[in-house]
Amino acid sequence: MSLQTTLQAALAGIAAGGVWNLRAAQNTNPPYIAWQRVISTTNNSLRGASDVQNTRVQIDAYATSYTAADALGSAIEAAVVGIGAIKISEQDFFEDDTRLYRVSQDFSLWTT
């Protein structure tokens, strides 16, 4: 199963507004999740490239209050740690243009 399919499946049903790759559709009602690959690197050895890949993903929780965004962020973390992700960082934002709170988390995932 691809990384994209695995992430979508792990995050499905967590947010009423859905799970989106790169950005939410226009007029999506919060709360919702948007994620993207930040970087994906292949492991190399003396025998060449392996099938094992390390991918860093950024997953953002959007909501109308900070409390809701933070709770959604915690649910995201629990879901992706369940598929083997390792949390790297977390940061809080307020998006002036949409008037939404965002909790942004970076995770490291190893896949084959």
C-alpha positions as CSV (number, residue, x, y, z in Angstrom):
1,M,0.0,0.0,0.0
2,S,1.3,3.4,-0.9
3,L,2.2,6.1,1.7
4,Q,-0.7,8.2,0.5
5,T,-3.2,5.4,0.8
6,T,-1.9,4.4,4.2
7,L,-2.1,8.0,5.5
8,Q,-5.6,8.6,4.1
9,A,-6.9,5.4,5.7
10,A,-5.3,6.2,9.1
11,L,-6.7,9.7,9.1
12,A,-10.2,8.9,7.7
13,G,-13.1,9.7,9.9
14,I,-11.1,11.9,12.4
15,A,-12.3,15.3,11.1
16,A,-15.8,16.1,10.0
17,G,-14.5,18.2,7.1
18,G,-12.4,15.3,5.8
19,V,-8.7,14.6,5.0
20,W,-7.1,16.4,2.1
21,N,-3.7,16.0,0.3
22,L,-2.0,19.4,-0.1
23,R,-5.0,21.6,0.5
24,A,-8.7,21.4,1.3
25,A,-11.3,22.0,-1.4
26,Q,-12.8,25.4,-1.5
27,N,-15.5,26.1,1.1
28,T,-14.6,23.0,3.2
29,N,-16.1,23.4,6.6
30,P,-13.8,22.9,9.5
31,P,-12.6,20.9,11.3
32,Y,-10.5,19.3,8.6
33,I,-7.0,17.8,8.0
34,A,-4.6,18.7,5.2
35,W,-1.3,16.8,4.7
36,Q,1.7,16.9,2.4
37,R,5.0,15.1,1.9
38,V,7.8,17.4,2.9
39,I,10.7,15.2,1.7
40,S,11.1,11.5,0.8
41,T,14.5,9.9,0.7
42,T,15.6,6.5,-0.4
43,N,18.0,4.5,1.6
44,N,21.1,3.6,-0.3
45,S,23.7,1.0,0.5
46,L,26.8,-0.4,-1.2
47,R,24.4,-2.6,-3.2
48,G,22.4,0.4,-4.4
49,A,19.0,1.8,-3.6
50,S,16.8,-0.3,-1.3
51,D,13.0,-0.5,-1.2
52,V,12.9,1.2,2.2
53,Q,12.0,4.9,2.1
54,N,11.9,7.5,4.8
55,T,9.3,10.2,4.2
56,R,8.7,13.3,6.3
57,V,5.0,14.4,6.2
58,Q,3.4,17.6,7.5
59,I,-0.1,17.1,8.8
60,D,-2.2,20.2,9.7
61,A,-5.3,20.3,11.8
62,Y,-7.7,23.2,11.1
63,A,-10.5,24.3,13.4
64,T,-12.5,27.3,14.5
65,S,-11.0,27.3,18.0
66,Y,-7.5,26.6,19.3
67,T,-9.0,24.0,21.7
68,A,-10.6,22.1,18.8
69,A,-7.4,22.3,16.6
70,D,-5.3,21.0,19.5
71,A,-7.7,18.1,20.1
72,L,-7.7,17.3,16.4
73,G,-3.9,17.4,16.5
74,S,-3.9,14.9,19.3
75,A,-6.2,12.6,17.4
76,I,-4.0,12.9,14.3
77,E,-0.9,12.0,16.4
78,A,-2.5,8.9,17.9
79,A,-3.6,7.7,14.4
80,V,-0.3,8.1,12.7
81,V,1.8,6.8,15.6
82,G,-0.4,3.7,15.2
83,I,1.0,3.2,11.7
84,G,4.6,3.6,12.9
85,A,5.1,7.4,12.5
86,I,7.6,9.2,14.7
87,K,6.7,12.8,15.7
88,I,9.4,15.3,14.8
89,S,7.8,18.6,15.7
90,E,4.6,20.6,16.4
91,Q,3.7,24.2,15.9
92,D,0.6,26.4,16.4
93,F,-0.8,29.0,14.0
94,F,-3.7,31.3,13.5
95,E,-4.6,31.8,9.8
96,D,-5.8,35.4,9.3
97,D,-7.2,34.8,5.9
98,T,-9.5,31.9,6.9
99,R,-9.8,32.9,10.6
100,L,-8.9,29.3,11.5
101,Y,-6.5,27.8,14.1
102,R,-4.0,25.4,12.8
103,V,-1.9,22.8,14.6
104,S,0.9,21.7,12.3
105,Q,2.9,18.5,13.0
106,D,5.8,16.8,11.2
107,F,6.2,13.1,11.3
108,S,8.8,10.6,10.0
109,L,7.5,7.5,8.3
110,W,9.4,4.5,7.0
111,T,7.8,2.6,4.1
112,T,8.7,-0.1,1.6
